[in-house]
Amino acid sequence: MNQKRIALLTIVLAILLVSSGISAYLIWSAENKPPSNPIRVACIGDSITQSTAYPYDLGKLLGKNYTVKNSGAGGTTVSLNSETPYMNTSIFQNALEFQPDLVIIMLGTNDAQPNLENNNVTFVGDYMKLVRAFQDLANKPKIWIALPPPLFSNQSGKIDPEYLSSTIIPNIEIAAKNTGVNLINVYAVLNSTNYFRDGEHPNDEGAQLIADTVYKAIISKG
């Protein structure tokens, strides 16, 4: 075989290799390209949402067709008569502007403060206002209310575990029933101190368990 034929074959092989490489890259790019219109998920909550990995873990579970927004605001309450209502925050307004397709609301822990007990009479109505703010969005998102985790400590000296279980949790269930949204029972799932870093805030394992529980609820509803 003369040198010209060898050179020609070398060029042809190089072209074939480059072409196959380009084709493989185009296929990979098409398979891994982020969707142009992902399903938007808003995680509404207090520090249990804002300061844990739960929204991030949920995003990993849902995959590339979803965009999960952490819309948690630490220290906030459902009650509109407290000093820190969630609905008075810019984070709440940003969550509305996000136009979510799916909304997970997990609030109520900070309402379990003995000094807020007088607000109990308006708690259900205030929670319903929060839910309806999302129900009134033009795109009509699917909404879930998650019962917040139990409390295994009162280290902060502000939140009463018994008040959370006996009063706040039942009132959240009433708000869910009155607004026609489904419940996610995070309270029942995080049933061990092993899931908490301080008895109030979930650790990484607890956050993953919240994400798993929310993920199952979302997938079950298609």
VMD Tcl script that draws the C-alpha trace (Angstrom):
set ca {
  {0.00 0.00 0.00}
  {1.57 3.32 -1.08}
  {1.89 6.33 1.15}
  {-0.91 8.27 -0.61}
  {-3.46 5.50 0.08}
  {-2.31 5.25 3.68}
  {-2.68 9.00 4.11}
  {-6.14 8.93 2.49}
  {-7.32 6.09 4.76}
  {-5.96 7.93 7.77}
  {-7.95 11.04 6.83}
  {-11.13 9.00 6.25}
  {-10.75 7.26 9.62}
  {-10.16 10.57 11.35}
  {-13.32 12.02 9.77}
  {-15.34 8.98 10.86}
  {-14.04 9.22 14.42}
  {-14.79 12.93 14.63}
  {-18.27 12.41 13.17}
  {-19.08 9.62 15.60}
  {-17.80 11.77 18.46}
  {-20.00 14.68 17.40}
  {-23.02 12.39 17.07}
  {-22.42 10.94 20.53}
  {-22.07 14.44 21.99}
  {-25.28 15.62 20.33}
  {-27.15 12.60 21.70}
  {-25.70 13.19 25.19}
  {-26.57 16.89 25.01}
  {-30.14 16.16 23.96}
  {-30.55 13.65 26.79}
  {-29.03 15.92 29.44}
  {-30.31 19.31 28.32}
  {-32.42 20.98 31.03}
  {-36.09 21.21 30.04}
  {-37.16 24.57 28.66}
  {-40.24 24.60 30.88}
  {-39.52 22.64 34.09}
  {-42.20 21.92 36.69}
  {-41.78 24.55 39.41}
  {-42.00 23.44 43.05}
  {-42.16 25.92 45.95}
  {-41.27 24.66 49.43}
  {-42.99 27.04 51.87}
  {-41.95 26.94 55.51}
  {-39.89 28.21 58.41}
  {-36.32 27.27 59.40}
  {-37.16 23.57 59.06}
  {-37.40 24.33 55.34}
  {-34.96 27.21 55.03}
  {-32.06 25.77 57.02}
  {-32.14 22.06 56.18}
  {-31.31 20.09 53.04}
  {-34.91 18.95 52.52}
  {-35.68 21.14 49.46}
  {-32.31 20.24 47.90}
  {-32.87 16.52 48.56}
  {-36.37 16.81 47.08}
  {-34.92 18.38 43.95}
  {-32.50 15.49 43.53}
  {-35.33 12.98 43.91}
  {-37.60 14.74 41.41}
  {-34.88 15.10 38.78}
  {-34.07 17.51 35.99}
  {-37.68 18.06 34.89}
  {-38.36 19.95 38.13}
  {-37.06 23.17 39.65}
  {-37.38 23.28 43.45}
  {-37.35 26.67 45.19}
  {-36.51 26.90 48.88}
  {-39.05 29.45 50.12}
  {-38.47 28.93 53.81}
  {-38.28 31.90 56.19}
  {-36.85 31.09 59.60}
  {-38.84 32.04 62.69}
  {-42.07 32.72 60.83}
  {-45.59 31.76 61.84}
  {-48.91 31.04 60.25}
  {-50.56 33.46 62.66}
  {-50.98 36.93 61.22}
  {-51.11 38.38 64.74}
  {-47.57 37.40 65.69}
  {-44.46 39.53 65.16}
  {-43.24 37.34 62.28}
  {-46.07 36.14 60.00}
  {-44.84 34.22 56.97}
  {-47.28 36.11 54.74}
  {-45.61 39.42 55.67}
  {-42.22 38.36 54.27}
  {-40.68 39.15 50.90}
  {-39.99 35.42 50.59}
  {-43.74 34.80 50.47}
  {-44.14 37.40 47.71}
  {-41.24 35.86 45.79}
  {-42.87 32.45 46.09}
  {-46.07 33.80 44.56}
  {-44.11 35.47 41.73}
  {-42.35 32.15 41.11}
  {-45.74 30.90 39.82}
  {-45.19 27.39 41.20}
  {-46.91 24.38 39.70}
  {-46.61 22.48 42.98}
  {-46.65 23.97 46.49}
  {-45.59 22.26 49.72}
  {-46.51 24.24 52.85}
  {-44.94 23.16 56.15}
  {-45.56 25.76 58.84}
  {-46.90 25.82 62.38}
  {-43.93 24.96 64.57}
  {-43.32 28.57 65.58}
  {-47.02 28.98 66.33}
  {-46.61 26.50 69.19}
  {-45.43 29.24 71.55}
  {-47.39 29.66 74.77}
  {-47.30 33.43 74.34}
  {-49.16 33.02 71.04}
  {-51.92 30.90 72.52}
  {-54.41 33.76 72.19}
  {-53.89 33.62 68.42}
  {-55.25 30.10 68.31}
  {-58.74 31.37 67.56}
  {-57.57 32.81 64.22}
  {-54.96 30.16 63.36}
  {-57.16 28.06 61.06}
  {-58.43 31.12 59.22}
  {-54.92 32.50 58.81}
  {-53.68 29.17 57.44}
  {-56.58 29.12 54.98}
  {-55.62 32.63 53.79}
  {-52.10 31.37 53.10}
  {-53.34 28.37 51.14}
  {-55.84 30.42 49.16}
  {-53.15 32.91 48.18}
  {-51.61 30.08 46.16}
  {-54.97 28.65 45.09}
  {-55.79 32.05 43.56}
  {-52.77 32.00 41.26}
  {-53.69 31.93 37.59}
  {-51.88 28.65 36.95}
  {-53.81 26.86 39.74}
  {-50.97 24.90 41.37}
  {-51.37 21.62 43.19}
  {-50.96 22.24 46.92}
  {-50.04 20.01 49.84}
  {-49.93 20.87 53.53}
  {-47.24 19.01 55.45}
  {-47.75 18.51 59.17}
  {-44.46 19.76 60.70}
  {-42.15 17.40 62.58}
  {-42.70 16.73 66.28}
  {-40.59 18.46 68.91}
  {-38.31 16.39 71.10}
  {-36.82 19.31 72.97}
  {-37.65 22.77 74.19}
  {-34.09 24.05 74.08}
  {-35.17 27.40 72.73}
  {-37.49 27.83 75.70}
  {-40.17 29.21 73.38}
  {-41.91 26.31 71.68}
  {-44.12 23.86 73.58}
  {-44.04 20.28 72.21}
  {-47.36 19.42 73.86}
  {-49.06 22.51 72.46}
  {-47.81 21.60 68.99}
  {-49.24 18.08 69.17}
  {-52.49 18.83 70.98}
  {-53.53 22.09 69.33}
  {-51.47 23.17 66.33}
  {-51.43 19.84 64.49}
  {-55.24 19.32 64.75}
  {-55.80 22.90 63.57}
  {-53.55 22.36 60.56}
  {-55.63 19.29 59.70}
  {-58.78 21.42 59.87}
  {-57.23 24.05 57.58}
  {-56.31 21.35 55.06}
  {-59.84 19.94 55.11}
  {-61.43 23.39 54.75}
  {-59.28 24.29 51.76}
  {-59.54 20.88 50.09}
  {-55.80 20.16 49.98}
  {-54.06 16.90 50.80}
  {-51.92 16.34 53.89}
  {-48.39 14.98 54.11}
  {-47.79 13.54 57.56}
  {-44.19 14.53 58.27}
  {-45.12 14.62 61.97}
  {-45.68 10.86 62.04}
  {-42.63 9.98 59.93}
  {-40.00 11.84 61.97}
  {-40.77 9.79 65.06}
  {-37.31 9.54 66.61}
  {-34.74 11.86 68.15}
  {-32.27 10.26 65.73}
  {-33.70 12.48 63.00}
  {-32.94 15.74 64.82}
  {-29.80 17.72 65.53}
  {-31.24 19.62 68.50}
  {-34.68 18.13 69.15}
  {-36.31 20.84 67.01}
  {-34.49 20.98 63.67}
  {-34.03 17.86 61.53}
  {-30.50 16.66 60.81}
  {-29.42 15.46 57.36}
  {-31.12 12.10 57.84}
  {-34.33 13.80 58.96}
  {-34.23 16.22 56.03}
  {-33.81 13.31 53.63}
  {-36.79 11.58 55.23}
  {-38.91 14.72 54.77}
  {-37.84 14.87 51.12}
  {-38.66 11.18 50.61}
  {-42.11 11.63 52.16}
  {-42.91 14.73 50.09}
  {-41.58 13.07 46.94}
  {-43.88 10.08 47.40}
  {-46.86 12.41 47.84}
  {-46.02 14.33 44.67}
  {-45.44 11.21 42.57}
  {-48.60 9.52 43.82}
  {-50.63 12.42 42.42}
  {-48.85 12.36 39.08}
}
mol new
graphics top color blue
foreach p $ca { graphics top sphere $p radius 0.5 }
foreach p [lrange $ca 0 end-1] q [lrange $ca 1 end] { graphics top cylinder $p $q radius 0.2 }
display resetview
